[in-house]
Amino acid sequence: MEVAVSSRKKRQWKVAERLTQPSIWECLGPGLITGAADDDPSGIATYSQAGARFGLATLWTLWLTYPLMVAMQFASALIGRVTGKGLASNLKKNYPAPLVYALVASLFVANTINLGADIGAMGEAVALLVGGPALVYAVLSALLALSLLVLLRFRTYANILKYLTLSLFAYIGVLLFVHIEWSDVARALVLPHARWNSDYLTAIVAIFGTTISPYLFFWQASHEVEEQRETPKEEPLHRAPAQAPVQLRRVKLDTLIGMGISNIVAFCIMLTAGAVLFPRGLSHIESAAQAAEALRPIAGKFSFFLFAAGIFGTGMLAIPTLAGSAAYAVAETFQWSKGLNKKLFEASGFYGIVALGTALGTAMCFTKINPMDALFWSAVINGVVAVPLMVFIMLIVSSRRIMGEFRASLRLRIVGWMATAVMLAAAVAMFATWK
């Protein structure tokens, strides 16, 4: 993915880029964390359900989700890095306020529901690993994530999140302990056996919905803004175009790797469930913790341990991303002081939204709401919010007035609009198959 600039400018950038080449690890940050947070416990449940119910027949979706996800996340990151403002700020500046209020309110509701499912799954995972009351562990997990988010400085917390992404490799490690017929996997990827009925189509819609989600757009754009403000001498690219060679390379590499890891992990989860649970008829999976428990007698204790431990690790990534993206959106919309680089008393409204979302999500664990019903409604809201939001993202990133010389390239615009069309089709399919 690139930006549309002149050939002369590109030659100048290549010279500057050779002079300052950060390592790959230094390039990783917002994109890596965003991609990892996408594989949250509710996402793990969705991928496990797809694999357990349809075997290897949904693996082909990753051929589409990766490039489309890269395009939308790169566009979101580009908006943040170029303008120095998050998505909500750019939306409020360029589009009618009532529309922005509706999008942000829907985002908060969907994120809160997702938080409830994720916090509950974390509690169940800890209970599976060490025994004891899952509800207590759910509350303690939420308090731990919230405390770290509020008390630590942004740079410290960002580094913690960065290392927490390593927990995703648990799902790659699981494949070492289960039997896989790789010839069947290759066949499923190249010649997928699609089943075009309502249940299968609903699973496909769920995979796209959990992979390309509105909260990821808000989080990566705002995280880019935070990174820029926390790094000495860095400025938004529209004010400091000389920084473009290094920053655009970093954003591109960060997004490609982050979304790549996200999709590889999703693939591994679907493959594990499809290769282990589906052949044994264990298709009724309602949570990530239940998928882990189902693996124990079949794939062994170590596979179970890796799967369950991964749920807690990804939950620790998901809570700040879900609560934080909603807080950024609300604070930017109402022009409040905001940011994880601020202390609690400096951005009380921002941290108040973080705490409110986390508290409401935790409270859901004490209700009789079925987690899968909650995730269904979250998917419905995200399906409604994603399409108009993606339209506005593409309009912003394609605008020379807003992005200047850093407007999206033709390739990025084509893939971005393709992603928007796919999500529109997914939303239509979701409502068409609604029972």
N, C-alpha and C positions, 0 to 999 in steps of 0.2 A: 504494500500500500504506500502511496506517495502523495505529495501535494503538487499542485500545478504551478510550476515556476519556469522561468526562462532557461534555455540551455546554458547561457552565459553564467547565470546565477548558480546553476547546478555545478558548473566547472569550478567556480570559486568555492563552493561549499565542499567539494571533494578535496581541494587543497587544504582547507581548514580542518576537515575531518581527519585527515592523515596526521595532523599535528597533535590532536587530542583524542585518543582512543581509549575510553574506559573499558574495563574488563566486562565480560558478559554478566558476572554476578553484580557488578556495580550498575549495570543497565537495568537489572530486574527490580521491580518495585510495584507501582500501581497496577500494571497489567498482570503481573504474577499473582498478586494478592487477590485481585478481582477474579481472575480465572479460577483460583483455588476456592474462593468463597462460593463460586457457582456450584461446586460439588458439595453443597451443604447436606445435612442429614435428610431434609425433605427431597433433595435431588437424588441422594443415594436411594431413598425409598422408591422414587419414580423409576430410576434405572433398574433397580432390583425387580420391581413389578414387571417391567417390560421383558426382562430376560426370563424371569420365572414363568411368565404366561405365554410368551411367544418364542422362547428358545433363542436362536441366533437370528431370527427374522427381522430384528430391529437394528442390527449392527450397522446397516448401510446408512442410517441417518447421519452418522458422523462424517460421511463424505460431504454432506451439505452444511451441517451445523458449524464445522470449523471455519471455512472461509466466510460464511455469513456472520458468525460471531466476531471474527477478526475485524471485518469491515466496520461493524457497528461500534465495537469497543475502540478501535483506532480513531474513528470519527469523533467519539465522545472525548477521548484523551486529547485529540488535536484541538478541539474547541477549548478545553481547559487550559492547555499549554499556550495556545496562541493568544487568547483573549485575557487570560489571567482571572477568569470568572467561571463558576460552575454552570451546569446546564440550566438550573432554575433561574439564575440571574440573566442568562442570555435569552431564555424564553420570555421572562417578564419584560425585558427591554424591547423585544421585537414582536411580541404577539399579545392579543387581548388578555388582560389580567384575569377575567372570570374563567377563561379556558385554562390558564396556568393553575389557578386555585383548584379547579376540578381535577386536573392531572395529579397535583401534589397531594390532595386529599385522598385520592384513590391509591396512590403509591403508599401513603402512610397506613391505610387500612390493610392493603395486601401484605406489606412488610410485617405488620403486627401479627397477622395470621400466620405468616411464615415463621416468625420468631417463636410463636407458641409451639408449632410443630417441631422446630429444631431444638428448642430448650427441653421439651418433653423427651425427644429422642436421645439427647445427651444424658438425661437422668436415667433412662432405661438402659443405655449402653454401660454406664458406670455400675448400675445394679447388676447387670449381667456379668461384669468383670469381677466385682468384689463382693457382691451380695448387699442386701440392705434395701431401704426404701427409695424407690426411684424418684418420688416427688421431692424428697429432701435433697437428693443429688441434683435434681433439676433446678431448684432454687439456689443451691450453692454454686452451680455452674453459671447461672445468670448473674449472680452477685460477683463472682470472680471476673467474668468478662466485663461487666459494667465498671467495677473498681479499677481494673487496668486501663480501661478506656478513659475514665475521668481523671485518674490520678497521675498517669504517666504523660510525659511530654510526647509530642507527636513523633519525633525522630526515634525515640526509644520504643514507642509502641509499634511504629511501622516496622522496625527491625524484628520485634517479637512476631508480628504477623508474617513477616517474610520467612522466618525460620519455621513457623507453624505450618507453612505450606508443605514442608517435608512429610507431614503426617499423611499426605495424599499417597505417598509411595507405598503405604500399607496395602492399598488396593491393587497395586501392581505386584507387590510381593505375594499376595494371596494366590496368584496364578501359578506360583512355583510349587504350590502344595495341592493343586487339584489337577485332575487329568483332563487334558484338552485335545480334541481331535483337530489339529490345525488345518488339515485339508478341508474339513467342514467349515471352519472359520473363513478360510480364503474363498470358498465357494459362496458363502453367505454375503461376503463383501462385494464380490464381483457379479454374482448372479443371485440377488436376494429373492427369497421366496415370500413375497408380500401377500398379505391376506386382507383383501379390501372389504372388510366388514366393519361395523360400527365400533366394536371393541378394539380392533387393531388400529383403526384410524384415531380413536381416542388416545391410545398409547403413543402414537406418533405425534399427535398434537401436544401431549404432555411432555414428551422429550424436547420438542422445540420450545415449548413454553418455559421449561425449567432451565434451558440452556441460554436462551436469548431473553433476558428479563430486564424490565425497566430499572430496577434498583442497581444493576450492574453499570448501566450507563451513567447514572448520577454519581455513583461512588468513584468510578475511575476518573471522571472529569474533575471532581472535587479533590481527589487524592493528588492529581497532577498539580492543581493549584496550590495545595498544601506543600508539596515537595518543592515547588518553585519558590514559595515564600520562605521556606525554612532553609534554603540553600543560599549562602552568601553570594552576592553579585549576580544571581540569576534573576531574569526579568521575563514577563510575558513576551512571546516572540514578536508580537506586533510592535513592541517598543524596543526590542533588542534582536533584530533579525540576524545579527552576526552569531548569535548562539544557536541558530537553527541547525547547522550541520551536526553538532553533537546531540542536541535534544531530539531532533527528528529521528536520528538513527536509534537513539535510546528508546524512544516511544515505540518505534516500529518493532525493534527486537523484543522489547518487554511484552508487547501485545502478542506477537507471534508465538513466543515461548509460553506465556501465561495461558493463552487460549489453547495452545497445543497440549499442555499438561492437563488442562481441564477436560479436554475431549478424550485424551488417552485414558484418564481415570474413569470417565463415564463409560468408555468402551470396555475397560477391565471389569467394571461392576456389572454391566449387562452381560458380558461374556461369562463371568463367574456364575451368575444366576442362571444364565441360559444353558451352561454346560453341566451344572451341578444340580440345580433345583428342578428345572424344566423336565429333564428325562425321568425324574422320579415323581412327577405329578404334583410337586409342591408349588402350585401356582397362586395360592392365596396368601400373598405377602402384603401386609398393611403398614409396615414401618421398616426403617433401616435396622432397628434392633431385632425385629422378627426375622429379617433376612440373615443377620449374624447368628441368631439362635438356630435357624434351620441348617446353617452350614456345619455346626458343631458335630453332629453325629455322622455326617457324610464326609466332610473334607478334613476333619481333625481339629483338635483344640487350638493348634497354632493359627490355622486359617481363621477360626472363630475369633481368636484374640486380636489378630491384625484387623479384621473387619470391624469389630466392636470398638477397638481403640481408635481407629480412623474416624468413627462417628464423633467421638468426643473432640478430636483434633480439628475436624472440619467445622464442628459446631462453634468452637472458639474463634474460628475465622468468620463464620456466618453472622454471629451476634453483632459484632461491631459494624460489619458491612451493611446488614439490614437496618439496624437502628441508626447508624451513622448516615447512610444515604438519605433516609427520611428526614433526619435532622438538618442535613445540608440543604435539602430541597425546601423545607419549611423556612429555615433561617434566611436563605437567599431570597425567597419569595417576599418575605416581609422585611427584608433588609436589616436583620438582626446581626449583632456581632456573632461570629461563628468560627469554628475550626478547632481541630484537636491540638493545635499549637497554642490555643488560649487556655488560661486557667479557668477554673469553675466560675469564679465571680466575674470574670471578664466576658463570659459568653453563657450566662445562666439560662437564657431561652433555648440556645442550641443544646446544651446538656440536659435541659429539662425535657426536650423532645426525645433525646436518647433514652433517658430514664423512663419516660412515660411509655414508649414503645416496648422497652424491655419488661417493664412491670406488667403491662397488659398482656404481653405474650406469655409471661410466667403465670399470670392468673388463669390463662386458658387451660393450663395443665390441671387445674383444680376443678374444672367444669366437666360436664358429661359430653362435651363436644367431641365427636369422633374425629381423630386426627386426619383421616383420609377425606372426610367431608370438608374439614377446614382447608386442606390443601386444594381440594376441588374448587372451592370458592375463591381461594387465592389465585388459582390458575385462571378462573373466569375474569377476575378483576385485572390481572396482569395482561390477559389476552385483549381486553378492552383498552387498557392504557398503552400497551406497547406500540400498537400501530400508529396512532396519531403522534406519539412521542418520537417514533422513528422517522416519521415524515418531517417533523420539525427539526430533528437532528440533521437530516440530510439537506434540508433547505438552508440551515445555518452554515453547515460545513461547506456547502457549495456556493455560498454567497461571497462575492468579491468585496462587497461593501463591509461585511462583518469580518471576514478572514483575510482580506487583502491578498498579498502574494502567496499566502499559505492556504488558499482555498483548495478543496479536495481535487485530486487529479480525476481524469475521466474514468480510469479504472476503478478508483475508490467509489466514485459516484454510481457506476454501473452495478458493482457488487452490493453497495449499500441499498440501492433501490430494489435489487433482487431480494435482499434480506427482508425489506419492508413488504414486498409482494408475498413472500413465503409466509411471513407472520400474519398478513391479512388473510391468506388462504387458510392458515391454521385456525385463526379466530372464527372464520366462517364455518369451517369444518366442525369446530368445537360446538358451535351453536346448532349446526345442522344435525349433529348426532346426540344432542342433549336429550336425555331421557327423563 
